[in-house]
Structures are given as C-alpha cells and as structure tokens.
Amino acid sequence: MTVLIVDDNAMNVMVIQEMLKRAGYDDFRVAYSAGEMFELLTNVSNGNDVETPRVDLILLDLMMPVMDGIEACRILQSNPLYKDIPVIIVTAIGDSRKLAEALDAGAIDFVTKPINKTELLARMRSALKLKRELDWHKERDSRMRQELLLARQVQESVLPDQVDTSDVRIKAYFQASEALAGDLYAWHRISDKRWAIAVIDAMGHGISSSLVSMFIASILKESMRTHYSPERVLTELNRRLMGLQWENELIHYFCTGIYVTIDLELGELEYANAGHPSGFVYRAHDRKPEKLFVSSAPMGLFEKIDIVTRKVALSSGDRLYLFTDGILGPFHGDDEAQLEQLATFLHQNGENDYNLEQLISAKPFDGRSDDRCLVKVEVRTGGVRHEN
C-alpha cells in the first residue's frame, strides 16, 4: 500500500512521514508541489494509458503555490488513470466554503493542521477501505467484460456464413443491441436443391436471453439435420425449452421463431411461424409481398403447441425476407404500420446490400434499442427447375 504525500512545506512532510512510519506504513512517496505529483504519477504509470498508477492514497495540501489542492483535484478527477485514487485534503484553514469546494472537486475527506495522528489514521483507514472495495469492483468488471467478449465470440462463431451458389443466395444482416444477443439465425443444406432456414428471437435482453439463444442454437443445429421439417423442428425446440427448470417460477423465457424449408426442385416453400413477425416473399414483379403469417404460439410457453405448416409457391427471381421485431425499430406506428413501412422499404431497397446495412444500424424511432436480424434469400434465375 503506497501513500503519496503532497505538500510544499518540508516540515509538514516530515511530520506526516513520521506519523505514518510509527503507525506501520512504510511505503510512501513525496511531492513538494502539484506539478511534482503529476510528474511522479506519470512516471509510476510509465506513460501507459491503460495501467493503473501504483498509488493507493494521496494526502494533498490545500494551499500550495502555482496550483492549489482544489485545482489539482479537478485535474486528477478528469484523468481516467488517476480519478479513482482517494484524495484526503490536508489544510490549515477552516474555511468551510474552501473545504466544500475541495470535496466537490473530487477529494473524499480532509484533516486540519496541526494534524491529529488518531484522526489522520482513522480517515486514512476509511479511505483505503473504500479504495480496496473500488479496486475489487473494477477487477470484477474487467473480468466480466473479458468473459462477455469471449461469450460474444462464441455466439458469433455459431452463426453460418453467407451462401452464394448458382441457385440461391442467403445472407444475414445482424446487429446486437448489447454485448450479447438474443436473436439467432441459421440455415442448413438438406440436399442439392433443398434448404432449411430459421430465425429465432429469445425474449428479453442481455445475458439471460443470449444463454437461451445459445441453448436453442445447439438444439437447432442438430434438429435441422435430423428432423428438418418445420413441424418437427419447432416441436423439438418447444419440448427442449419446456424442459428447462427455472429457479424462479415467475421468470419464464420463451422464443418466437419462423422456420422455412425451400425445395427448388418443386418450386415450393413450406413454413411454420411460432409467434414471430411475418416473413415476406416478393415475387419478381410484385410490389406487395406475400406474408408468412403466424401459425402457432411461441415456443417455451406451453407443453404442447399445435404447429401448423403452410406452403407457398416459389419461382426463380423471388426474394424471401425473415426478420426479428427489432428490425421494425426505425419505423413509426403500431406493429401493422411498421410492417407495412418495412414491406415498402424492402420492395424499394431490398436488392441493395448497402441499404439493408443502413437499415440494420438506423436509430430506433422510439429510442429503445433491440437486437436486429434480417435474413435475405434470393432464388436465382434457373434456381427453380419446375415452377408451379
């Protein structure tokens, strides 16, 4: 534990040093002006902007030439390297306004001259206790940030790469509202001319929804390979979600989702929508899209849900859009009005990747952030062999 004594009077420094030595403190540094103090702190931190200076407490004289203790406190508080070092003002004046100004500038306590040893040591113990608690919280927060960064990298690693073949192009536009996301997208090539595509939204934000999202991702990957039909995959997701045991019965996580299979051989799209925003299918020359309406309740709320699948025709040149409700943020009005505005936007801008990226990053109309996910599927000319 290191104490920095800052005083322009050598006698005052000597008295404080002696008090600290007799109390068992043996690691202290000395500066005879505010300028020397900042020079010493800079040397201790070695000019590294991310390293915390090895000083645990500053005893700072209030009245010093060139720069007084109040101004020095303000500068300390303005620098991220030094603002968390507790400062105790040492003063010979009893001006309450000056002391209040020093406390407002960032000092956490003060002692008056002539210094009472018992009072000084008590205030130091209190300040150092606060410093230890602050350091503990900073270390914990640092570990948390590192863990969140790792978790985000893991989460992003399960997201699939873009598909770009002669038959079909599948691309996702995605942005998390926080370090971790509750939105998820996935696709799987069932066979040469068949694809399965899913977009899932775990309710809530932050760590809890992201964990549910990762849980679903692990199930979805296997289910798309083994079950692949919309009814069987969503039924399996619901079963597994209902198998989770929540410690607090009042807190229950659920998911909405839309799952489609595309058969380019038959020119057919089959889908199931579990409480999710309607997907859009745009025909080559139509302004209004065909909507993939909700067909069942969300997953994770009921032991059994009736998954209803529906089919629509698919032709070369058609475009499919699946998305989560966060994509509606830049539009105003109720849900239906927002969907209509999104439909118009996609008709006018959906073929331009840059415009879709801009939509993903646009500010929400109501100021509330949410995960945003949009998956675009383009059936290329010649992609469908037999059109209905």
C-alpha positions, -999 to 999 in steps of 0.1 A, spaced: 0 0 0 15 33 -12 7 67 2 16 99 -18 23 130 4 20 163 -14 30 194 5 52 224 -3 64 226 33 92 201 41 84 202 78 48 192 73 60 163 51 84 151 77 57 152 104 33 132 83 60 107 74 69 101 110 33 95 119 29 70 91 61 52 100 51 48 136 17 35 125 33 8 104 31 25 69 64 21 52 57 28 16 51 64 7 62 89 -19 67 126 -16 60 155 -39 65 192 -29 41 206 -55 11 196 -76 34 196 -106 58 171 -90 28 150 -80 16 147 -116 52 140 -128 55 113 -102 22 97 -112 31 98 -148 64 81 -141 47 54 -120 23 46 -148 52 46 -173 31 66 -197 9 35 -203 -27 48 -207 -42 15 -195 -21 8 -165 -33 19 -131 -8 40 -111 6 22 -81 -6 48 -56 -33 39 -32 -39 72 -14 -29 109 -18 -26 133 12 -28 166 -6 -21 201 9 -49 226 1 -28 257 -1 2 254 -25 19 279 -49 13 277 -87 -15 251 -83 -36 246 -52 -51 214 -40 -86 222 -54 -73 226 -90 -51 195 -85 -82 175 -75 -100 186 -106 -72 175 -128 -69 142 -110 -107 136 -115 -105 144 -152 -79 118 -159 -92 81 -160 -58 70 -147 -60 89 -115 -97 96 -108 -101 65 -86 -72 73 -63 -87 86 -30 -76 121 -20 -76 134 15 -71 172 17 -47 185 44 -54 221 53 -45 247 79 -76 269 71 -111 264 85 -129 280 56 -159 257 51 -165 270 16 -130 261 5 -133 227 20 -167 222 3 -151 232 -30 -123 207 -25 -148 179 -18 -168 189 -49 -135 188 -69 -130 152 -60 -114 149 -25 -132 123 -4 -122 137 31 -100 162 49 -79 167 80 -69 200 95 -35 212 107 -20 208 132 -26 172 123 -41 149 149 -25 115 144 -55 95 155 -78 114 133 -54 112 103 -50 74 106 -88 69 110 -96 89 79 -68 70 60 -82 36 70 -117 47 59 -103 59 25 -82 28 19 -112 6 27 -132 24 0 -102 21 -24 -100 -17 -18 -137 -21 -25 -134 1 -56 -105 -20 -69 -124 -52 -62 -153 -39 -83 -130 -27 -111 -113 -61 -112 -147 -79 -113 -160 -56 -140 -128 -62 -160 -133 -100 -157 -169 -96 -167 -160 -76 -198 -135 -102 -208 -160 -130 -203 -187 -111 -223 -162 -106 -251 -154 -143 -251 -191 -152 -249 -198 -129 -279 -171 -145 -299 -185 -179 -291 -220 -167 -300 -209 -153 -333 -190 -184 -342 -222 -205 -344 -237 -181 -370 -235 -195 -405 -216 -180 -434 -232 -165 -464 -244 -189 -491 -238 -179 -527 -245 -206 -553 -258 -206 -589 -293 -215 -575 -297 -194 -543 -281 -166 -523 -286 -165 -485 -273 -136 -465 -279 -123 -429 -277 -87 -417 -273 -86 -380 -266 -63 -351 -268 -70 -314 -282 -43 -291 -258 -53 -263 -226 -73 -259 -247 -104 -263 -277 -110 -285 -310 -129 -281 -315 -131 -318 -304 -161 -338 -304 -172 -374 -293 -205 -390 -295 -224 -423 -288 -259 -434 -285 -275 -468 -307 -306 -467 -298 -317 -502 -287 -303 -535 -320 -285 -541 -334 -282 -506 -326 -257 -478 -338 -251 -443 -336 -216 -428 -346 -203 -393 -347 -170 -375 -353 -171 -337 -358 -144 -311 -354 -152 -274 -374 -128 -254 -355 -103 -232 -321 -87 -235 -286 -93 -222 -270 -124 -207 -302 -144 -200 -317 -141 -234 -283 -148 -250 -279 -180 -230 -314 -191 -241 -304 -182 -277 -272 -203 -274 -292 -232 -259 -315 -231 -289 -286 -228 -313 -272 -261 -301 -306 -278 -305 -314 -262 -338 -282 -273 -355 -289 -309 -348 -326 -307 -354 -321 -291 -389 -300 -321 -398 -322 -349 -384 -358 -335 -385 -356 -306 -409 -393 -303 -415 -409 -271 -399 -433 -290 -377 -408 -314 -363 -381 -289 -357 -403 -263 -339 -419 -291 -319 -385 -303 -307 -374 -267 -298 -406 -263 -278 -400 -296 -260 -365 -288 -251 -373 -252 -239 -401 -266 -217 -375 -290 -202 -355 -261 -187 -360 -257 -150 -364 -221 -139 -355 -214 -103 -379 -185 -102 -413 -196 -114 -423 -160 -121 -395 -157 -146 -400 -177 -178 -382 -173 -210 -397 -181 -244 -389 -177 -280 -406 -167 -312 -394 -182 -344 -400 -187 -381 -387 -218 -399 -389 -225 -436 -378 -252 -460 -372 -244 -496 -375 -270 -523 -360 -256 -555 -369 -288 -574 -406 -285 -567 -407 -247 -566 -421 -248 -531 -416 -231 -497 -430 -247 -466 -430 -227 -433 -442 -226 -397 -444 -193 -377 -443 -196 -339 -455 -162 -327 -429 -144 -349 -432 -114 -372 -445 -124 -406 -418 -131 -432 -422 -117 -467 -419 -133 -501 -416 -109 -530 -424 -121 -565 -402 -109 -593 -426 -81 -605 -450 -76 -575 -448 -46 -552 -468 -62 -524 -452 -93 -507 -469 -125 -497 -468 -127 -460 -458 -158 -440 -483 -153 -412 -482 -166 -376 -494 -202 -374 -488 -212 -338 -480 -199 -303 -444 -190 -293 -421 -218 -281 -414 -224 -244 -448 -213 -230 -469 -244 -233 -462 -281 -230 -478 -287 -264 -482 -263 -292 -501 -270 -325 -475 -263 -352 -494 -255 -384 -473 -256 -416 -482 -238 -447 -469 -239 -483 -464 -212 -509 -451 -214 -545 -416 -203 -552 -402 -192 -586 -369 -180 -600 -363 -144 -592 -383 -145 -559 -369 -130 -527 -376 -141 -492 -371 -120 -461 -371 -133 -425 -365 -109 -396 -369 -103 -359 -391 -75 -345 -360 -53 -338 -358 -45 -375 -391 -25 -371 -374 0 -347 -367 27 -374 -403 28 -384 -432 45 -365 -467 35 -357 -482 2 -344 -469 -32 -354 -490 -34 -386 -480 1 -397 -443 -7 -391 -446 -40 -411 -462 -20 -440 -434 5 -439 -408 -23 -438 -425 -40 -467 -423 -8 -488 -387 -3 -478 -377 -38 -489 -395 -35 -522 -376 -3 -530 -342 -12 -514 -341 -49 -507 -318 -57 -536 -292 -32 -523 -269 -47 -496 -257 -12 -486 -293 0 -479 -300 -31 -458 -269 -25 -438 -281 11 -432 -315 -3 -420 -298 -25 -395 -278 4 -380 -305 31 -382 -316 47 -349 -348 33 -335 -378 56 -338 -388 52 -301 -352 54 -288 -352 18 -274 -325 -5 -287 -331 -41 -297 -313 -69 -315 -318 -67 -352 -317 -96 -376 -327 -98 -413 -321 -128 -435 -325 -124 -473 -329 -154 -496 -327 -148 -533 -338 -176 -557 -317 -170 -587 -327 -174 -624 -328 -211 -631 -327 -219 -594 -362 -235 -596 -364 -263 -621 -401 -267 -622 -424 -238 -613 -459 -243 -602 
